[in-house]
Amino acid sequence: MRLITRSGSAAVDRLNEALLAKAAEAKVHRTNRVRTDTTVVPANLAYPTDSGLLAKAVRRIGSAAKRIQDAGRAHPGA
């Protein structure tokens, strides 16, 4: 991540292309297998409870109603 930030994604892309070309030239690059990384990073996420989802819905409905009410005041008789 820091390398991309410092030198830009284009430079990192060129570096990866050069690395893959060297690996193909040395015949150390196998294309019949794929390796993935599924690293889990802990995150501070709130678990969605029924009451929490309901409270969020009520807040959103309230703010939508307020926007509609304010729009009606801005354009009376429309």
Contacts in CASP RR format, 6 or more apart in sequence:
PFRMAT RR
TARGET T0000
AUTHOR 0000-0000-0000
METHOD contacts of the structure
MODEL  1
MRLITRSGSAAVDRLNEALLAKAAEAKVHRTNRVRTDTTVVPANLAYPTD
SGLLAKAVRRIGSAAKRIQDAGRAHPGA
3 12 0 8 1.000
4 12 0 8 1.000
20 29 0 8 1.000
23 29 0 8 1.000
72 78 0 8 1.000
END
